[in-house]
Amino acid sequence: MQSLSMRFDAASLGNKNFRRHYGIKYAYLTGAMYRGIASKELVVRMAKANLMGYLGTAGLPFKEVESAIQFIQQNVPQGASYGMNILSDLEHPIHEMRTVELYLRHGIRFVEAAAYIQVSPALVWFRLSGLRQGEDGKVVCDHHVLAKVSRPEVAAAFLAPAPEKMVQQLLAEGRVTAQQAEWSTRVPLSSEICVEADSGGHTDMGIPTVILPAMLRQRDDLVAQNHWDVPVYMGLAGGIGSPQSVAAAFVMGADFILTGSINQCTVEGGTSDVVKDILQEINVQDTDYAPAGDMFELGAKVQVLKRGVFFPARANKLHALYTQYASLAEIPANLQQQIQQRYFKRSFDDIWNDVKSYLAGSGRQQEIAQIEASPKQKMARVFKWYFAYTTRLALAGDEANKVDFQVHTGPALGSFNQWLKGTPLESWRARHVDDIAERLMQAAAQLLADRFAALSEASG
């Protein structure tokens, strides 16, 4: 047993083939955080350390995403791995298609697919357009979709071949070749699945020790049933902020880990210094759940900062009012006044006029007419404005409106803060994403070596 304990080092954790597959030194990735919080500087920093991160493209204009891609490609070492985020957009699937078009134009090979509850044509297009035949006759996948999932049925959809109907539609549109359409039956849509436990941002509040083992068994069963030629890797995200959580993920069988919340409280994190100052002080109990602004009507949840802000309480109040009333006019007058004066600091009419201007500028006149014909839809649109507004406040570091900051984060950051307390990295100004990765992986490896050594000694 003592000799076994000596084999633990950071590079030995996780799946060695996954590391080779991605061309990185550790089975460790940094996930995308929306509106560039997982910044271009973060992605470059990871790449220069022979690690890999995904750019947080969700919510950014296409020109800004394209500029970030160009910055990354100009600054990463030759052959380094990096990826882009693509976020599910059920209301406007054309946005996903435009995103993939942009990625293909710039030769992007790795994407992180987030918040999906079903497969989309855009993801199928990205995956299939990178299929080719290798010298051994097997299908080679040059385009990789890392699917972040928290439910077994969603994982099953990504572990299956691309849906035939979508494949045929893409073929008819000339987006894929007949050969790629044929090859699509021989590979899963995604050969990298990231099981997302209770995380910052969108969450199904899963428990990692429950969902990861279940999905690993599901993965193994589906790979055997489909006789896939390509390896299928499964990792874990959510709740990873200490050496113990890193070690536990690998002991449970994760091929890789993906970190999120801990990376926004770093020099490279693309949020405001004001937010980082708050985040470096939080503990594990300082987060809460609120409605997700992009899926407000569905009741989906995000995990957010609770300490020192009113956002979770106010957001939950808005959703309760939405479910209780059929229109803004039905809400009691005192509550209308409270929301407009304290939450929004603007009238409902002013907000709706802004929403209309935005939709009109986007060429969505028909959508305006549909919303105005439905008081319930109009109420949802006005309430959803608050979620965009509170995000902007946090990103801008508007201290005068700090109580309304919407900051996506999970308790993993609180755990991380406690681990670093009393060290030079207690301040976020000394935290860098590549250094964090190095420290967590090294500490997890040492922890496992110590535990195995202790077991060996105890067993005599």
C-alpha positions in Angstrom: 0.0 0.0 0.0 2.9 2.4 0.7 4.2 2.1 -2.9 0.7 2.8 -4.2 0.5 6.0 -2.2 3.7 7.2 -3.9 2.1 7.1 -7.3 -0.2 10.0 -6.7 0.7 13.3 -8.4 -1.4 15.9 -10.0 -0.8 14.6 -13.5 -2.0 11.1 -12.5 -5.5 12.3 -11.4 -8.3 11.7 -13.8 -8.1 10.0 -17.2 -4.7 10.1 -19.0 -6.3 9.7 -22.4 -8.5 12.7 -21.7 -5.5 14.8 -21.0 -3.9 13.6 -24.3 -7.2 14.1 -26.1 -7.3 17.8 -25.0 -3.5 18.3 -25.1 -3.4 19.5 -21.5 -1.2 18.6 -18.5 -4.0 18.0 -15.9 -7.6 16.7 -16.2 -8.8 20.1 -15.2 -10.9 22.6 -17.2 -12.3 26.1 -16.4 -15.9 26.5 -17.4 -17.6 29.4 -19.2 -19.3 32.1 -17.2 -21.7 34.4 -19.0 -21.0 37.8 -20.4 -17.3 37.3 -20.5 -16.8 36.7 -16.8 -14.8 33.7 -18.1 -12.7 36.3 -20.0 -10.4 36.1 -22.9 -7.6 36.8 -20.6 -8.6 33.8 -18.4 -8.6 31.6 -21.5 -5.2 32.8 -22.6 -3.7 32.4 -19.1 -4.9 28.8 -18.9 -3.6 28.0 -22.4 -0.2 29.4 -21.6 -0.1 27.0 -18.6 -0.9 24.0 -20.8 -4.4 23.9 -19.4 -7.7 24.8 -20.9 -10.6 27.1 -20.4 -13.8 28.1 -22.1 -14.7 31.7 -23.0 -18.0 32.9 -21.5 -19.7 34.1 -24.7 -23.3 34.0 -23.5 -25.0 37.5 -23.5 -22.2 39.1 -25.5 -22.7 40.8 -28.9 -21.3 38.8 -31.9 -18.7 41.5 -32.6 -17.4 41.3 -29.1 -17.2 37.5 -29.3 -15.4 37.6 -32.6 -13.0 40.2 -31.2 -12.3 37.9 -28.1 -11.7 34.9 -30.4 -9.2 36.9 -32.4 -7.5 38.0 -29.2 -7.2 34.5 -27.9 -5.9 33.1 -31.2 -3.3 35.8 -31.4 -2.1 35.2 -27.8 -2.2 31.5 -27.1 0.8 29.3 -27.8 0.8 27.3 -31.1 -1.2 24.1 -30.7 -2.7 25.1 -27.3 -6.3 24.1 -26.5 -9.1 26.5 -25.8 -12.8 26.6 -26.2 -16.0 28.7 -26.5 -19.3 28.5 -24.8 -22.6 28.0 -26.5 -25.8 28.6 -24.5 -29.2 27.0 -25.2 -31.6 29.5 -26.7 -35.1 27.9 -26.9 -36.8 31.2 -27.9 -34.3 32.1 -30.7 -32.6 29.0 -32.0 -31.3 31.1 -34.9 -28.9 32.8 -32.4 -27.3 29.3 -31.8 -26.9 28.8 -35.5 -25.2 32.2 -35.9 -22.9 31.4 -33.0 -21.9 28.1 -34.6 -21.4 29.8 -38.0 -19.0 32.3 -36.2 -17.1 29.4 -34.6 -16.7 27.5 -37.8 -15.5 30.5 -39.6 -12.7 31.0 -37.0 -11.8 27.3 -36.8 -13.0 26.7 -33.2 -12.8 23.0 -32.3 -14.0 22.9 -28.7 -17.4 24.2 -27.4 -19.0 23.9 -24.0 -22.8 23.4 -24.4 -24.6 24.8 -21.4 -28.2 24.9 -20.1 -29.5 22.4 -22.7 -32.5 20.3 -22.0 -32.6 18.9 -25.5 -30.2 18.6 -28.5 -30.3 21.5 -31.0 -29.6 21.6 -34.7 -26.7 24.1 -34.1 -24.9 21.6 -31.9 -25.4 18.8 -34.5 -24.0 21.1 -37.2 -20.9 21.9 -35.2 -20.3 18.3 -34.4 -20.9 16.8 -37.8 -18.9 19.5 -39.7 -15.8 18.2 -37.9 -16.2 14.5 -38.9 -13.7 12.8 -41.2 -12.4 9.3 -41.8 -9.0 8.4 -40.3 -6.3 6.2 -41.9 -7.6 3.2 -40.1 -11.1 3.7 -41.5 -12.6 4.9 -38.2 -14.5 8.1 -37.9 -12.4 11.0 -36.4 -14.2 13.8 -34.6 -12.3 17.1 -34.9 -15.1 19.1 -33.3 -15.8 18.4 -29.6 -19.0 19.3 -27.7 -18.5 19.2 -24.0 -22.1 18.8 -22.8 -22.8 20.1 -19.3 -25.8 18.1 -18.0 -27.5 17.5 -14.7 -30.2 15.0 -15.7 -29.8 11.5 -17.0 -32.3 11.9 -19.8 -30.3 14.9 -21.1 -27.1 13.0 -20.8 -28.6 10.1 -22.8 -29.6 12.5 -25.6 -26.0 13.7 -25.9 -24.6 10.1 -25.7 -26.8 9.1 -28.6 -26.1 9.7 -32.4 -27.3 13.0 -33.7 -31.1 12.9 -34.3 -31.7 11.7 -37.9 -34.3 14.4 -38.6 -31.8 17.2 -37.7 -29.1 15.5 -39.8 -31.2 15.3 -42.9 -32.3 19.0 -42.5 -28.7 20.1 -42.2 -27.9 17.9 -45.3 -30.7 19.5 -47.2 -29.4 23.0 -46.3 -25.9 22.1 -47.5 -24.4 22.5 -44.0 -23.0 19.0 -43.9 -21.9 16.5 -46.5 -23.6 13.3 -47.4 -20.6 11.4 -46.0 -20.7 13.3 -42.7 -24.4 12.6 -42.5 -23.6 8.9 -42.9 -20.8 9.0 -40.3 -23.1 10.7 -37.8 -24.6 7.3 -36.9 -21.1 6.0 -35.8 -20.3 8.5 -33.1 -22.3 10.1 -30.2 -23.2 13.8 -30.5 -20.9 14.4 -27.5 -17.9 12.3 -26.4 -17.3 14.6 -23.4 -20.0 14.8 -20.8 -19.7 17.1 -17.8 -22.0 16.2 -15.0 -23.1 19.4 -13.3 -23.9 19.2 -9.6 -25.2 22.1 -7.5 -23.3 24.9 -9.1 -23.3 28.7 -9.4 -25.7 29.9 -12.0 -28.1 27.5 -13.6 -28.6 24.5 -11.3 -30.8 21.5 -10.7 -29.3 21.3 -7.2 -27.9 17.9 -7.8 -25.8 16.1 -5.2 -22.4 15.0 -6.8 -22.1 11.8 -4.8 -25.5 10.8 -6.2 -25.6 11.9 -9.7 -22.1 11.2 -10.9 -22.0 7.5 -10.1 -25.5 7.1 -11.6 -24.4 8.8 -14.8 -21.1 7.0 -15.0 -23.1 3.7 -15.0 -25.4 5.1 -17.7 -22.5 6.2 -19.8 -20.9 2.7 -19.6 -24.2 1.1 -20.6 -24.9 3.4 -23.5 -21.3 3.1 -24.9 -21.6 -0.7 -24.7 -25.1 -0.7 -26.4 -23.9 1.6 -29.2 -20.5 0.1 -29.7 -18.9 3.5 -30.1 -15.5 3.5 -31.7 -14.6 6.8 -29.9 -13.9 7.0 -26.1 -16.5 8.8 -24.1 -15.3 10.9 -21.1 -17.3 12.0 -18.2 -16.3 14.7 -15.7 -17.7 16.6 -12.8 -18.5 20.3 -12.2 -20.3 22.0 -9.3 -19.1 22.3 -5.7 -15.4 22.0 -6.6 -13.5 24.5 -4.5 -11.2 22.6 -2.2 -8.6 19.8 -2.4 -11.0 17.4 -0.7 -13.7 18.0 -3.4 -11.2 17.6 -6.2 -9.9 14.3 -4.7 -13.5 13.1 -4.1 -14.4 13.7 -7.8 -11.5 11.6 -9.0 -12.1 8.9 -6.4 -15.7 8.6 -7.7 -14.4 8.0 -11.2 -14.5 11.4 -12.9 -12.3 11.5 -15.9 -11.8 15.3 -15.4 -13.1 18.2 -13.4 -14.4 21.6 -14.4 -14.3 24.6 -12.1 -16.5 27.7 -12.2 -17.3 29.9 -9.2 -13.8 30.0 -7.9 -12.5 31.5 -11.2 -14.5 34.7 -11.2 -12.9 35.8 -8.0 -9.5 36.1 -9.7 -7.4 38.7 -11.5 -8.6 37.2 -14.8 -12.3 37.1 -13.8 -14.3 39.4 -16.1 -16.5 41.0 -13.4 -16.1 44.2 -11.4 -13.6 44.7 -8.6 -16.5 45.6 -6.3 -18.0 42.1 -6.9 -14.7 40.4 -6.4 -14.2 42.3 -3.1 -17.5 40.9 -1.9 -16.9 37.4 -3.2 -13.5 36.9 -1.5 -15.3 37.3 1.9 -18.1 34.8 1.4 -18.5 31.5 3.2 -20.4 28.3 2.2 -23.7 29.6 3.6 -23.7 32.9 1.6 -25.5 31.8 -1.5 -29.2 31.3 -2.4 -31.5 30.3 -5.2 -33.4 32.6 -7.5 -35.3 32.3 -10.8 -33.2 32.2 -13.9 -33.9 35.3 -16.0 -33.5 33.5 -19.3 -35.9 30.8 -18.3 -38.1 32.9 -16.0 -41.5 31.5 -17.2 -40.3 27.9 -16.8 -39.3 28.4 -13.2 -35.7 27.3 -13.7 -33.3 28.3 -10.9 -29.9 29.9 -10.6 -27.6 29.9 -7.6 -26.5 33.4 -6.6 -24.8 35.5 -4.0 -27.0 36.2 -1.0 -24.6 38.0 1.4 -25.1 41.7 1.4 -27.6 41.9 -1.4 -31.4 41.8 -1.9 -31.5 40.3 -5.3 -32.5 36.7 -4.4 -35.4 37.8 -2.3 -36.6 40.4 -4.8 -36.2 38.0 -7.8 -38.2 35.3 -6.0 -40.9 37.8 -5.1 -41.2 38.8 -8.8 -41.6 35.1 -9.8 -44.3 34.6 -7.1 -46.2 37.6 -8.4 -45.9 36.3 -11.9 -47.4 32.9 -11.0 -50.2 34.5 -8.9 -51.4 37.2 -11.2 -52.4 37.4 -14.9 -51.2 40.9 -15.6 -49.3 43.8 -14.1 -52.6 45.6 -13.5 -53.9 42.8 -11.2 -51.0 43.3 -8.8 -52.2 45.2 -5.7 -51.3 48.9 -6.0 -49.0 48.9 -3.0 -46.9 46.1 -4.4 -46.8 47.8 -7.8 -45.4 50.9 -6.1 -42.9 48.9 -4.1 -41.5 47.1 -7.2 -41.3 50.2 -9.4 -39.7 52.5 -6.7 -37.5 50.0 -4.8 -36.7 47.2 -7.2 -36.8 48.8 -10.7 -36.4 52.5 -9.8 -38.4 53.0 -13.0 -42.1 52.7 -14.0 -43.5 49.6 -15.8 -44.3 51.7 -18.8 -40.7 53.1 -19.1 -39.3 49.5 -18.9 -41.8 48.2 -21.5 -40.9 51.1 -23.9 -37.2 50.1 -23.5 -38.0 46.5 -24.2 -40.0 47.4 -27.3 -37.2 49.6 -28.6 -34.8 46.7 -28.2 -37.0 44.2 -29.9 -37.7 46.7 -32.8 -34.0 47.2 -33.2 -33.5 43.5 -33.5 -36.2 43.2 -36.2 -38.7 41.5 -34.0 -41.8 43.6 -34.6 -44.0 40.5 -34.7 -42.9 39.6 -31.2 -43.9 43.0 -29.9 -47.4 42.5 -31.2 -47.6 39.0 -29.6 -46.5 40.3 -26.2 -48.8 43.3 -26.2 -51.7 40.9 -27.0 -50.9 38.9 -23.9 -50.9 40.7 -20.5 -49.2 37.7 -18.9 -46.4 37.8 -21.4 -46.0 41.5 -21.0 -45.6 41.1 -17.3 -43.0 38.4 -17.8 -41.0 40.7 -20.1 -41.1 43.6 -17.7 -40.0 41.4 -14.8 -37.2 39.8 -16.9 -35.8 43.3 -17.5 -34.8 43.3 -13.8 -32.6 40.3 -14.3 -30.7 41.9 -17.1 -30.5 45.2 -15.1 -29.1 43.5 -12.0 -26.5 41.7 -14.0 -25.3 45.0 -15.6 -25.1 46.6 -12.1 -22.8 43.8 -10.9 -20.6 43.8 -14.0 -20.2 47.6 -13.8 -19.6 47.6 -10.0 -22.3 50.2 -9.4 -21.8 50.6 -5.7 -24.8 52.9 -5.3 -27.0 49.9 -6.3 -25.0 47.1 -4.7 -28.1 45.6 -3.0 -29.4 44.7 -6.4 -26.3 42.9 -7.7 -27.0 39.6 -9.4 -23.9 37.5 -9.0 -23.9 33.8 -10.0 -21.9 31.8 -7.6 -22.0 28.6 -5.6 -20.8 27.6 -2.1 -17.6 26.1 -3.7 -16.2 29.7 -3.6 -16.9 29.9 0.1 -15.1 26.6 0.6 -12.2 27.9 -1.5 -12.0 31.1 0.5 -11.8 29.2 3.8 -9.0 27.0 2.4 -7.0 30.1 1.4 -7.7 32.1 4.6 -4.5 33.4 6.2 -2.4 32.7 3.0 -1.1 35.2 0.4 -4.0 34.2 -1.8 -6.7 35.4 0.6 -7.0 38.5 -1.5 -8.4 38.0 -5.0 -5.7 40.3 -6.3 -3.2 37.5 -5.8 -5.3 34.8 -7.3 -4.7 33.6 -10.9 -6.6 30.9 -12.6 -3.6 28.8 -13.6 -2.1 29.0 -10.1 -5.4 28.0 -8.6 -5.5 24.9 -10.9 -2.0 24.0 -9.9 -2.5 24.4 -6.2 -5.8 22.5 -6.1 -4.5 19.6 -8.2 -1.2 19.3 -6.3 -3.0 19.5 -2.9 -5.6 16.9 -4.0 -2.8 14.5 -5.1 -1.0 15.0 -1.7 -4.3 14.4 0.2 -4.8 11.1 -1.6 -1.2 10.0 -1.1 -1.5 10.8 2.6 -4.9 9.0 3.0 -3.6 5.9 1.3 -0.4 6.0 3.4 -2.5 6.3 6.5 -4.6 3.3 5.4 -1.6 1.3 4.7 -0.2 2.0 8.1 -3.5 1.3 9.8 -3.8 -2.1 8.1 -0.4 -3.1 9.5 
